[in-house]
Amino acid sequence: MRGRDEGQRLGAADLGGDLGERATLVQFSSAFCAPCRATRRVLGEVAGMVPGVSHVEIDAEDNLGLVRRLDILRTPTVLVLDADGAVVRRATGRPRKADVIAALGEAVRAAGAPG
């Protein structure tokens, strides 16, 4: 998963729902994307394991403005947001569960850092 996308921040209005208390996993998907289904399972499992983490899936085709703003080029694309909605990590393709957990650890640390 790539590093911080400086200046990118998402809120409830962008996501169509509230941010997770500690972090949010945002998945951009499309209707005929087979890896998107596997990604949904991985992110759902991780969100279920870690208290305060939510998983939001966004249909890329129905949200082209947000896709363009965030430079989403393919699906699935996963963004890991800290508690304030700042993008901490980004990945394309099906993520490994261990990588998602590591990125969440970074998001939680980033939110707790003084600043």
Backbone atoms as SQL, in Angstrom:
CREATE TABLE atoms (id INTEGER PRIMARY KEY, chain TEXT, resi INTEGER, resn TEXT, atom TEXT, x REAL, y REAL, z REAL);
INSERT INTO atoms VALUES
  (1, 'A', 1, 'MET', 'N', 0.850, -1.178, 0.000),
  (2, 'A', 1, 'MET', 'CA', 0.000, 0.000, 0.000),
  (3, 'A', 1, 'MET', 'C', 0.890, 1.233, 0.000),
  (4, 'A', 2, 'ARG', 'N', 0.558, 2.156, -0.895),
  (5, 'A', 2, 'ARG', 'CA', 1.335, 3.383, -1.041),
  (6, 'A', 2, 'ARG', 'C', 1.173, 4.295, 0.166),
  (7, 'A', 3, 'GLY', 'N', 2.108, 5.225, 0.300),
  (8, 'A', 3, 'GLY', 'CA', 2.120, 6.166, 1.406),
  (9, 'A', 3, 'GLY', 'C', 1.065, 7.245, 1.320),
  (10, 'A', 4, 'ARG', 'N', 1.168, 8.169, 2.218),
  (11, 'A', 4, 'ARG', 'CA', 0.183, 9.225, 2.434),
  (12, 'A', 4, 'ARG', 'C', -0.078, 10.068, 1.187),
  (13, 'A', 5, 'ASP', 'N', -1.338, 10.309, 0.886),
  (14, 'A', 5, 'ASP', 'CA', -1.757, 11.204, -0.190),
  (15, 'A', 5, 'ASP', 'C', -2.015, 12.558, 0.448),
  (16, 'A', 6, 'GLU', 'N', -0.982, 13.378, 0.555),
  (17, 'A', 6, 'GLU', 'CA', -1.069, 14.652, 1.261),
  (18, 'A', 6, 'GLU', 'C', -2.219, 15.508, 0.760),
  (19, 'A', 7, 'GLY', 'N', -2.943, 16.097, 1.685),
  (20, 'A', 7, 'GLY', 'CA', -4.002, 17.028, 1.339),
  (21, 'A', 7, 'GLY', 'C', -5.327, 16.375, 1.019),
  (22, 'A', 8, 'GLN', 'N', -5.374, 15.067, 0.899),
  (23, 'A', 8, 'GLN', 'CA', -6.628, 14.383, 0.597),
  (24, 'A', 8, 'GLN', 'C', -7.339, 14.053, 1.899),
  (25, 'A', 9, 'ARG', 'N', -8.585, 14.510, 1.995),
  (26, 'A', 9, 'ARG', 'CA', -9.388, 14.249, 3.183),
  (27, 'A', 9, 'ARG', 'C', -10.820, 14.004, 2.730),
  (28, 'A', 10, 'LEU', 'N', -11.452, 13.004, 3.317),
  (29, 'A', 10, 'LEU', 'CA', -12.830, 12.667, 2.984),
  (30, 'A', 10, 'LEU', 'C', -13.698, 12.790, 4.229),
  (31, 'A', 11, 'GLY', 'N', -14.926, 13.181, 4.011),
  (32, 'A', 11, 'GLY', 'CA', -15.875, 13.293, 5.120),
  (33, 'A', 11, 'GLY', 'C', -17.105, 12.455, 4.870),
  (34, 'A', 12, 'ALA', 'N', -18.058, 12.538, 5.783),
  (35, 'A', 12, 'ALA', 'CA', -19.288, 11.755, 5.694),
  (36, 'A', 12, 'ALA', 'C', -20.035, 12.042, 4.392),
  (37, 'A', 13, 'ALA', 'N', -20.025, 13.281, 3.937),
  (38, 'A', 13, 'ALA', 'CA', -20.737, 13.629, 2.696),
  (39, 'A', 13, 'ALA', 'C', -20.116, 12.909, 1.494),
  (40, 'A', 14, 'ASP', 'N', -18.790, 12.763, 1.484),
  (41, 'A', 14, 'ASP', 'CA', -18.107, 12.046, 0.389),
  (42, 'A', 14, 'ASP', 'C', -18.429, 10.553, 0.421),
  (43, 'A', 15, 'LEU', 'N', -18.496, 10.014, 1.638),
  (44, 'A', 15, 'LEU', 'CA', -18.628, 8.574, 1.815),
  (45, 'A', 15, 'LEU', 'C', -20.074, 8.098, 1.832),
  (46, 'A', 16, 'GLY', 'N', -20.997, 9.009, 2.041),
  (47, 'A', 16, 'GLY', 'CA', -22.393, 8.605, 2.170),
  (48, 'A', 16, 'GLY', 'C', -22.676, 7.955, 3.510),
  (49, 'A', 17, 'GLY', 'N', -21.828, 8.203, 4.483),
  (50, 'A', 17, 'GLY', 'CA', -21.982, 7.644, 5.826),
  (51, 'A', 17, 'GLY', 'C', -20.880, 8.160, 6.724),
  (52, 'A', 18, 'ASP', 'N', -20.986, 7.831, 7.992),
  (53, 'A', 18, 'ASP', 'CA', -20.020, 8.327, 8.971),
  (54, 'A', 18, 'ASP', 'C', -18.665, 7.645, 8.839),
  (55, 'A', 19, 'LEU', 'N', -17.631, 8.376, 9.232),
  (56, 'A', 19, 'LEU', 'CA', -16.286, 7.816, 9.337),
  (57, 'A', 19, 'LEU', 'C', -16.236, 6.867, 10.527),
  (58, 'A', 20, 'GLY', 'N', -15.332, 5.902, 10.458),
  (59, 'A', 20, 'GLY', 'CA', -15.104, 5.039, 11.609),
  (60, 'A', 20, 'GLY', 'C', -14.502, 5.844, 12.749),
  (61, 'A', 21, 'GLU', 'N', -14.734, 5.411, 13.956),
  (62, 'A', 21, 'GLU', 'CA', -14.229, 6.117, 15.139),
  (63, 'A', 21, 'GLU', 'C', -12.703, 6.195, 15.151),
  (64, 'A', 22, 'ARG', 'N', -12.046, 5.116, 14.694),
  (65, 'A', 22, 'ARG', 'CA', -10.576, 5.079, 14.680),
  (66, 'A', 22, 'ARG', 'C', -9.991, 5.152, 13.279),
  (67, 'A', 23, 'ALA', 'N', -10.688, 4.553, 12.298),
  (68, 'A', 23, 'ALA', 'CA', -10.198, 4.534, 10.917),
  (69, 'A', 23, 'ALA', 'C', -11.328, 4.053, 10.007),
  (70, 'A', 24, 'THR', 'N', -11.163, 4.320, 8.709),
  (71, 'A', 24, 'THR', 'CA', -12.162, 3.902, 7.727),
  (72, 'A', 24, 'THR', 'C', -11.449, 3.298, 6.524),
  (73, 'A', 25, 'LEU', 'N', -11.948, 2.156, 6.080),
  (74, 'A', 25, 'LEU', 'CA', -11.464, 1.499, 4.867),
  (75, 'A', 25, 'LEU', 'C', -12.448, 1.849, 3.757),
  (76, 'A', 26, 'VAL', 'N', -11.991, 2.576, 2.755),
  (77, 'A', 26, 'VAL', 'CA', -12.849, 2.994, 1.649),
  (78, 'A', 26, 'VAL', 'C', -12.461, 2.199, 0.413),
  (79, 'A', 27, 'GLN', 'N', -13.437, 1.507, -0.153),
  (80, 'A', 27, 'GLN', 'CA', -13.209, 0.671, -1.330),
  (81, 'A', 27, 'GLN', 'C', -13.985, 1.232, -2.512),
  (82, 'A', 28, 'PHE', 'N', -13.278, 1.534, -3.589),
  (83, 'A', 28, 'PHE', 'CA', -13.910, 1.931, -4.846),
  (84, 'A', 28, 'PHE', 'C', -14.046, 0.679, -5.707),
  (85, 'A', 29, 'SER', 'N', -15.272, 0.378, -6.110),
  (86, 'A', 29, 'SER', 'CA', -15.572, -0.832, -6.863),
  (87, 'A', 29, 'SER', 'C', -16.356, -0.497, -8.117),
  (88, 'A', 30, 'SER', 'N', -16.471, -1.500, -8.990),
  (89, 'A', 30, 'SER', 'CA', -17.344, -1.390, -10.158),
  (90, 'A', 30, 'SER', 'C', -18.117, -2.698, -10.283),
  (91, 'A', 31, 'ALA', 'N', -19.212, -2.656, -11.024),
  (92, 'A', 31, 'ALA', 'CA', -20.166, -3.765, -11.060),
  (93, 'A', 31, 'ALA', 'C', -19.552, -5.096, -11.505),
  (94, 'A', 32, 'PHE', 'N', -18.691, -5.084, -12.505),
  (95, 'A', 32, 'PHE', 'CA', -18.206, -6.347, -13.071),
  (96, 'A', 32, 'PHE', 'C', -16.774, -6.656, -12.667),
  (97, 'A', 33, 'CYS', 'N', -16.371, -6.204, -11.510),
  (98, 'A', 33, 'CYS', 'CA', -15.001, -6.347, -11.021),
  (99, 'A', 33, 'CYS', 'C', -14.910, -7.550, -10.082),
  (100, 'A', 34, 'ALA', 'N', -14.345, -8.659, -10.568),
  (101, 'A', 34, 'ALA', 'CA', -14.207, -9.856, -9.733),
  (102, 'A', 34, 'ALA', 'C', -13.309, -9.623, -8.515),
  (103, 'A', 35, 'PRO', 'N', -12.151, -8.952, -8.660),
  (104, 'A', 35, 'PRO', 'CA', -11.323, -8.710, -7.472),
  (105, 'A', 35, 'PRO', 'C', -12.019, -7.829, -6.430),
  (106, 'A', 36, 'CYS', 'N', -13.021, -7.064, -6.849),
  (107, 'A', 36, 'CYS', 'CA', -13.745, -6.214, -5.894),
  (108, 'A', 36, 'CYS', 'C', -14.490, -7.061, -4.868),
  (109, 'A', 37, 'ARG', 'N', -15.037, -8.194, -5.286),
  (110, 'A', 37, 'ARG', 'CA', -15.763, -9.074, -4.356),
  (111, 'A', 37, 'ARG', 'C', -14.809, -9.633, -3.302),
  (112, 'A', 38, 'ALA', 'N', -13.634, -10.063, -3.740),
  (113, 'A', 38, 'ALA', 'CA', -12.642, -10.589, -2.793),
  (114, 'A', 38, 'ALA', 'C', -12.161, -9.489, -1.856),
  (115, 'A', 39, 'THR', 'N', -11.981, -8.288, -2.403),
  (116, 'A', 39, 'THR', 'CA', -11.546, -7.151, -1.584),
  (117, 'A', 39, 'THR', 'C', -12.602, -6.821, -0.536),
  (118, 'A', 40, 'ARG', 'N', -13.872, -6.860, -0.927),
  (119, 'A', 40, 'ARG', 'CA', -14.977, -6.598, 0.005),
  (120, 'A', 40, 'ARG', 'C', -14.909, -7.559, 1.188),
  (121, 'A', 41, 'ARG', 'N', -14.643, -8.846, 0.900),
  (122, 'A', 41, 'ARG', 'CA', -14.545, -9.847, 1.979),
  (123, 'A', 41, 'ARG', 'C', -13.386, -9.532, 2.920),
  (124, 'A', 42, 'VAL', 'N', -12.203, -9.247, 2.338),
  (125, 'A', 42, 'VAL', 'CA', -11.017, -8.971, 3.161),
  (126, 'A', 42, 'VAL', 'C', -11.252, -7.738, 4.046),
  (127, 'A', 43, 'LEU', 'N', -11.734, -6.665, 3.445),
  (128, 'A', 43, 'LEU', 'CA', -11.934, -5.432, 4.218),
  (129, 'A', 43, 'LEU', 'C', -13.025, -5.604, 5.263),
  (130, 'A', 44, 'GLY', 'N', -14.084, -6.325, 4.928),
  (131, 'A', 44, 'GLY', 'CA', -15.148, -6.588, 5.899),
  (132, 'A', 44, 'GLY', 'C', -14.643, -7.386, 7.083),
  (133, 'A', 45, 'GLU', 'N', -13.806, -8.396, 6.812),
  (134, 'A', 45, 'GLU', 'CA', -13.229, -9.196, 7.896),
  (135, 'A', 45, 'GLU', 'C', -12.358, -8.346, 8.798),
  (136, 'A', 46, 'VAL', 'N', -11.498, -7.530, 8.202),
  (137, 'A', 46, 'VAL', 'CA', -10.593, -6.698, 8.998),
  (138, 'A', 46, 'VAL', 'C', -11.394, -5.681, 9.818),
  (139, 'A', 47, 'ALA', 'N', -12.377, -5.033, 9.190),
  (140, 'A', 47, 'ALA', 'CA', -13.198, -4.052, 9.921),
  (141, 'A', 47, 'ALA', 'C', -13.930, -4.723, 11.075),
  (142, 'A', 48, 'GLY', 'N', -14.349, -5.970, 10.890),
  (143, 'A', 48, 'GLY', 'CA', -15.020, -6.703, 11.957),
  (144, 'A', 48, 'GLY', 'C', -14.097, -7.103, 13.093),
  (145, 'A', 49, 'MET', 'N', -12.797, -7.214, 12.805),
  (146, 'A', 49, 'MET', 'CA', -11.809, -7.617, 13.812),
  (147, 'A', 49, 'MET', 'C', -11.306, -6.452, 14.646),
  (148, 'A', 50, 'VAL', 'N', -11.326, -5.246, 14.088),
  (149, 'A', 50, 'VAL', 'CA', -10.689, -4.101, 14.740),
  (150, 'A', 50, 'VAL', 'C', -11.768, -3.111, 15.193),
  (151, 'A', 51, 'PRO', 'N', -11.939, -2.943, 16.502),
  (152, 'A', 51, 'PRO', 'CA', -12.960, -2.017, 16.996),
  (153, 'A', 51, 'PRO', 'C', -12.723, -0.586, 16.499),
  (154, 'A', 52, 'GLY', 'N', -13.805, 0.103, 16.134),
  (155, 'A', 52, 'GLY', 'CA', -13.712, 1.495, 15.712),
  (156, 'A', 52, 'GLY', 'C', -13.343, 1.683, 14.254),
  (157, 'A', 53, 'VAL', 'N', -13.274, 0.579, 13.494),
  (158, 'A', 53, 'VAL', 'CA', -12.933, 0.660, 12.068),
  (159, 'A', 53, 'VAL', 'C', -14.179, 0.323, 11.253),
  (160, 'A', 54, 'SER', 'N', -14.458, 1.162, 10.250),
  (161, 'A', 54, 'SER', 'CA', -15.590, 0.872, 9.380),
  (162, 'A', 54, 'SER', 'C', -15.099, 0.642, 7.951),
  (163, 'A', 55, 'HIS', 'N', -15.937, -0.052, 7.177),
  (164, 'A', 55, 'HIS', 'CA', -15.649, -0.337, 5.768),
  (165, 'A', 55, 'HIS', 'C', -16.769, 0.276, 4.953),
  (166, 'A', 56, 'VAL', 'N', -16.399, 1.120, 3.984),
  (167, 'A', 56, 'VAL', 'CA', -17.361, 1.775, 3.103),
  (168, 'A', 56, 'VAL', 'C', -17.005, 1.399, 1.671),
  (169, 'A', 57, 'GLU', 'N', -17.982, 0.914, 0.927),
  (170, 'A', 57, 'GLU', 'CA', -17.763, 0.596, -0.478),
  (171, 'A', 57, 'GLU', 'C', -18.471, 1.638, -1.336),
  (172, 'A', 58, 'ILE', 'N', -17.759, 2.193, -2.298),
  (173, 'A', 58, 'ILE', 'CA', -18.290, 3.238, -3.173),
  (174, 'A', 58, 'ILE', 'C', -18.271, 2.727, -4.603),
  (175, 'A', 59, 'ASP', 'N', -19.401, 2.846, -5.284),
  (176, 'A', 59, 'ASP', 'CA', -19.491, 2.468, -6.698),
  (177, 'A', 59, 'ASP', 'C', -18.814, 3.566, -7.519),
  (178, 'A', 60, 'ALA', 'N', -17.720, 3.215, -8.157),
  (179, 'A', 60, 'ALA', 'CA', -16.938, 4.206, -8.903),
  (180, 'A', 60, 'ALA', 'C', -17.746, 4.847, -10.025),
  (181, 'A', 61, 'GLU', 'N', -18.564, 4.058, -10.705),
  (182, 'A', 61, 'GLU', 'CA', -19.335, 4.574, -11.838),
  (183, 'A', 61, 'GLU', 'C', -20.400, 5.584, -11.405),
  (184, 'A', 62, 'ASP', 'N', -20.910, 5.429, -10.189),
  (185, 'A', 62, 'ASP', 'CA', -21.944, 6.333, -9.675),
  (186, 'A', 62, 'ASP', 'C', -21.361, 7.558, -8.978),
  (187, 'A', 63, 'ASN', 'N', -20.054, 7.610, -8.825),
  (188, 'A', 63, 'ASN', 'CA', -19.394, 8.697, -8.088),
  (189, 'A', 63, 'ASN', 'C', -18.189, 9.225, -8.858),
  (190, 'A', 64, 'LEU', 'N', -18.416, 9.577, -10.125),
  (191, 'A', 64, 'LEU', 'CA', -17.302, 9.980, -10.994),
  (192, 'A', 64, 'LEU', 'C', -16.593, 11.244, -10.511),
  (193, 'A', 65, 'GLY', 'N', -17.313, 12.170, -9.907),
  (194, 'A', 65, 'GLY', 'CA', -16.667, 13.375, -9.389),
  (195, 'A', 65, 'GLY', 'C', -15.639, 13.048, -8.325),
  (196, 'A', 66, 'LEU', 'N', -16.003, 12.186, -7.401),
  (197, 'A', 66, 'LEU', 'CA', -15.083, 11.776, -6.338),
  (198, 'A', 66, 'LEU', 'C', -13.932, 10.955, -6.918),
  (199, 'A', 67, 'VAL', 'N', -14.228, 10.090, -7.872),
  (200, 'A', 67, 'VAL', 'CA', -13.200, 9.280, -8.529),
  (201, 'A', 67, 'VAL', 'C', -12.159, 10.184, -9.184),
  (202, 'A', 68, 'ARG', 'N', -12.622, 11.204, -9.874),
  (203, 'A', 68, 'ARG', 'CA', -11.689, 12.138, -10.532),
  (204, 'A', 68, 'ARG', 'C', -10.895, 12.932, -9.502),
  (205, 'A', 69, 'ARG', 'N', -11.573, 13.410, -8.475),
  (206, 'A', 69, 'ARG', 'CA', -10.899, 14.204, -7.430),
  (207, 'A', 69, 'ARG', 'C', -9.771, 13.412, -6.770),
  (208, 'A', 70, 'LEU', 'N', -9.997, 12.113, -6.578),
  (209, 'A', 70, 'LEU', 'CA', -9.017, 11.265, -5.894),
  (210, 'A', 70, 'LEU', 'C', -8.091, 10.524, -6.855),
  (211, 'A', 71, 'ASP', 'N', -8.264, 10.757, -8.152),
  (212, 'A', 71, 'ASP', 'CA', -7.431, 10.121, -9.178),
  (213, 'A', 71, 'ASP', 'C', -7.483, 8.596, -9.081),
  (214, 'A', 72, 'ILE', 'N', -8.705, 8.058, -8.951),
  (215, 'A', 72, 'ILE', 'CA', -8.915, 6.613, -8.940),
  (216, 'A', 72, 'ILE', 'C', -8.892, 6.147, -10.393),
  (217, 'A', 73, 'LEU', 'N', -7.949, 5.284, -10.734),
  (218, 'A', 73, 'LEU', 'CA', -7.770, 4.858, -12.125),
  (219, 'A', 73, 'LEU', 'C', -8.265, 3.449, -12.405),
  (220, 'A', 74, 'ARG', 'N', -8.433, 2.627, -11.359),
  (221, 'A', 74, 'ARG', 'CA', -8.909, 1.260, -11.554),
  (222, 'A', 74, 'ARG', 'C', -9.594, 0.765, -10.298),
  (223, 'A', 75, 'THR', 'N', -10.358, -0.306, -10.468),
  (224, 'A', 75, 'THR', 'CA', -11.009, -0.911, -9.308),
  (225, 'A', 75, 'THR', 'C', -10.506, -2.332, -9.149),
  (226, 'A', 76, 'PRO', 'N', -10.391, -2.805, -7.914),
  (227, 'A', 76, 'PRO', 'CA', -10.650, -2.045, -6.709),
  (228, 'A', 76, 'PRO', 'C', -9.477, -1.127, -6.354),
  (229, 'A', 77, 'THR', 'N', -9.810, 0.013, -5.798),
  (230, 'A', 77, 'THR', 'CA', -8.838, 0.885, -5.146),
  (231, 'A', 77, 'THR', 'C', -9.299, 1.042, -3.707),
  (232, 'A', 78, 'VAL', 'N', -8.366, 0.894, -2.781),
  (233, 'A', 78, 'VAL', 'CA', -8.671, 0.993, -1.356),
  (234, 'A', 78, 'VAL', 'C', -7.919, 2.181, -0.778),
  (235, 'A', 79, 'LEU', 'N', -8.647, 3.017, -0.039),
  (236, 'A', 79, 'LEU', 'CA', -8.053, 4.113, 0.712),
  (237, 'A', 79, 'LEU', 'C', -8.216, 3.806, 2.192),
  (238, 'A', 80, 'VAL', 'N', -7.174, 4.027, 2.960),
  (239, 'A', 80, 'VAL', 'CA', -7.253, 3.898, 4.410),
  (240, 'A', 80, 'VAL', 'C', -7.236, 5.309, 4.975),
  (241, 'A', 81, 'LEU', 'N', -8.301, 5.651, 5.700),
  (242, 'A', 81, 'LEU', 'CA', -8.437, 6.979, 6.288),
  (243, 'A', 81, 'LEU', 'C', -8.218, 6.910, 7.783),
  (244, 'A', 82, 'ASP', 'N', -7.603, 7.954, 8.339),
  (245, 'A', 82, 'ASP', 'CA', -7.497, 8.028, 9.786),
  (246, 'A', 82, 'ASP', 'C', -8.838, 8.521, 10.349),
  (247, 'A', 83, 'ALA', 'N', -8.923, 8.731, 11.644),
  (248, 'A', 83, 'ALA', 'CA', -10.181, 9.113, 12.291),
  (249, 'A', 83, 'ALA', 'C', -10.711, 10.453, 11.786),
  (250, 'A', 84, 'ASP', 'N', -9.831, 11.306, 11.281),
  (251, 'A', 84, 'ASP', 'CA', -10.233, 12.617, 10.769),
  (252, 'A', 84, 'ASP', 'C', -10.545, 12.603, 9.277),
  (253, 'A', 85, 'GLY', 'N', -10.444, 11.448, 8.633),
  (254, 'A', 85, 'GLY', 'CA', -10.749, 11.334, 7.209),
  (255, 'A', 85, 'GLY', 'C', -9.580, 11.596, 6.280),
  (256, 'A', 86, 'ALA', 'N', -8.377, 11.764, 6.834),
  (257, 'A', 86, 'ALA', 'CA', -7.192, 11.979, 5.996),
  (258, 'A', 86, 'ALA', 'C', -6.749, 10.651, 5.389),
  (259, 'A', 87, 'VAL', 'N', -6.393, 10.672, 4.109),
  (260, 'A', 87, 'VAL', 'CA', -5.925, 9.468, 3.425),
  (261, 'A', 87, 'VAL', 'C', -4.509, 9.155, 3.913),
  (262, 'A', 88, 'VAL', 'N', -4.354, 7.990, 4.523),
  (263, 'A', 88, 'VAL', 'CA', -3.064, 7.560, 5.056),
  (264, 'A', 88, 'VAL', 'C', -2.376, 6.583, 4.101),
  (265, 'A', 89, 'ARG', 'N', -3.174, 5.721, 3.458),
  (266, 'A', 89, 'ARG', 'CA', -2.645, 4.734, 2.522),
  (267, 'A', 89, 'ARG', 'C', -3.606, 4.552, 1.363),
  (268, 'A', 90, 'ARG', 'N', -3.047, 4.083, 0.249),
  (269, 'A', 90, 'ARG', 'CA', -3.826, 3.813, -0.964),
  (270, 'A', 90, 'ARG', 'C', -3.242, 2.572, -1.621),
  (271, 'A', 91, 'ALA', 'N', -4.120, 1.728, -2.141),
  (272, 'A', 91, 'ALA', 'CA', -3.666, 0.531, -2.856),
  (273, 'A', 91, 'ALA', 'C', -4.661, 0.208, -3.959),
  (274, 'A', 92, 'THR', 'N', -4.164, -0.366, -5.050),
  (275, 'A', 92, 'THR', 'CA', -5.041, -0.856, -6.104),
  (276, 'A', 92, 'THR', 'C', -4.892, -2.368, -6.171),
  (277, 'A', 93, 'GLY', 'N', -5.937, -3.016, -6.639),
  (278, 'A', 93, 'GLY', 'CA', -5.925, -4.473, -6.691),
  (279, 'A', 93, 'GLY', 'C', -6.355, -5.059, -5.368),
  (280, 'A', 94, 'ARG', 'N', -6.415, -6.366, -5.340),
  (281, 'A', 94, 'ARG', 'CA', -6.858, -7.071, -4.140),
  (282, 'A', 94, 'ARG', 'C', -5.778, -7.004, -3.059),
  (283, 'A', 95, 'PRO', 'N', -6.107, -6.432, -1.891),
  (284, 'A', 95, 'PRO', 'CA', -5.098, -6.322, -0.831),
  (285, 'A', 95, 'PRO', 'C', -4.980, -7.614, -0.026),
  (286, 'A', 96, 'ARG', 'N', -3.831, -7.800, 0.555),
  (287, 'A', 96, 'ARG', 'CA', -3.636, -8.902, 1.499),
  (288, 'A', 96, 'ARG', 'C', -4.092, -8.429, 2.871),
  (289, 'A', 97, 'LYS', 'N', -4.686, -9.315, 3.630),
  (290, 'A', 97, 'LYS', 'CA', -5.214, -8.955, 4.953),
  (291, 'A', 97, 'LYS', 'C', -4.113, -8.352, 5.835),
  (292, 'A', 98, 'ALA', 'N', -2.919, -8.932, 5.800),
  (293, 'A', 98, 'ALA', 'CA', -1.807, -8.427, 6.628),
  (294, 'A', 98, 'ALA', 'C', -1.451, -6.987, 6.260),
  (295, 'A', 99, 'ASP', 'N', -1.504, -6.662, 4.966),
  (296, 'A', 99, 'ASP', 'CA', -1.198, -5.294, 4.533),
  (297, 'A', 99, 'ASP', 'C', -2.260, -4.310, 5.011),
  (298, 'A', 100, 'VAL', 'N', -3.515, -4.734, 4.977),
  (299, 'A', 100, 'VAL', 'CA', -4.605, -3.867, 5.449),
  (300, 'A', 100, 'VAL', 'C', -4.454, -3.605, 6.946),
  (301, 'A', 101, 'ILE', 'N', -4.138, -4.647, 7.708),
  (302, 'A', 101, 'ILE', 'CA', -3.959, -4.492, 9.156),
  (303, 'A', 101, 'ILE', 'C', -2.789, -3.561, 9.451),
  (304, 'A', 102, 'ALA', 'N', -1.697, -3.697, 8.713),
  (305, 'A', 102, 'ALA', 'CA', -0.539, -2.812, 8.906),
  (306, 'A', 102, 'ALA', 'C', -0.902, -1.367, 8.579),
  (307, 'A', 103, 'ALA', 'N', -1.646, -1.150, 7.508),
  (308, 'A', 103, 'ALA', 'CA', -2.054, 0.209, 7.125),
  (309, 'A', 103, 'ALA', 'C', -2.992, 0.798, 8.170),
  (310, 'A', 104, 'LEU', 'N', -3.857, -0.018, 8.745),
  (311, 'A', 104, 'LEU', 'CA', -4.738, 0.471, 9.815),
  (312, 'A', 104, 'LEU', 'C', -3.925, 0.900, 11.025),
  (313, 'A', 105, 'GLY', 'N', -2.884, 0.130, 11.336),
  (314, 'A', 105, 'GLY', 'CA', -2.022, 0.520, 12.448),
  (315, 'A', 105, 'GLY', 'C', -1.419, 1.884, 12.216),
  (316, 'A', 106, 'GLU', 'N', -1.026, 2.166, 10.982),
  (317, 'A', 106, 'GLU', 'CA', -0.466, 3.477, 10.650),
  (318, 'A', 106, 'GLU', 'C', -1.533, 4.561, 10.779),
  (319, 'A', 107, 'ALA', 'N', -2.760, 4.269, 10.338),
  (320, 'A', 107, 'ALA', 'CA', -3.845, 5.250, 10.419),
  (321, 'A', 107, 'ALA', 'C', -4.157, 5.595, 11.864),
  (322, 'A', 108, 'VAL', 'N', -4.191, 4.594, 12.713),
  (323, 'A', 108, 'VAL', 'CA', -4.501, 4.830, 14.122),
  (324, 'A', 108, 'VAL', 'C', -3.377, 5.614, 14.795),
  (325, 'A', 109, 'ARG', 'N', -2.127, 5.265, 14.455),
  (326, 'A', 109, 'ARG', 'CA', -0.988, 6.034, 15.005),
  (327, 'A', 109, 'ARG', 'C', -1.020, 7.467, 14.533),
  (328, 'A', 110, 'ALA', 'N', -1.343, 7.690, 13.237),
  (329, 'A', 110, 'ALA', 'CA', -1.374, 9.049, 12.672),
  (330, 'A', 110, 'ALA', 'C', -2.425, 9.887, 13.388),
  (331, 'A', 111, 'ALA', 'N', -3.551, 9.284, 13.695),
  (332, 'A', 111, 'ALA', 'CA', -4.629, 10.021, 14.357),
  (333, 'A', 111, 'ALA', 'C', -4.245, 10.382, 15.786),
  (334, 'A', 112, 'GLY', 'N', -3.437, 9.534, 16.419),
  (335, 'A', 112, 'GLY', 'CA', -3.054, 9.776, 17.800),
  (336, 'A', 112, 'GLY', 'C', -1.834, 10.665, 17.952),
  (337, 'A', 113, 'ALA', 'N', -1.164, 10.988, 16.837),
  (338, 'A', 113, 'ALA', 'CA', 0.057, 11.787, 16.898),
  (339, 'A', 113, 'ALA', 'C', -0.281, 13.247, 17.181),
  (340, 'A', 114, 'PRO', 'N', 0.533, 13.911, 17.997),
  (341, 'A', 114, 'PRO', 'CA', 0.298, 15.335, 18.225),
  (342, 'A', 114, 'PRO', 'C', 0.549, 16.128, 16.965),
  (343, 'A', 115, 'GLY', 'N', -0.232, 17.161, 16.784),
  (344, 'A', 115, 'GLY', 'CA', 0.076, 17.869, 15.576),
  (345, 'A', 115, 'GLY', 'C', -0.702, 19.051, 15.347);
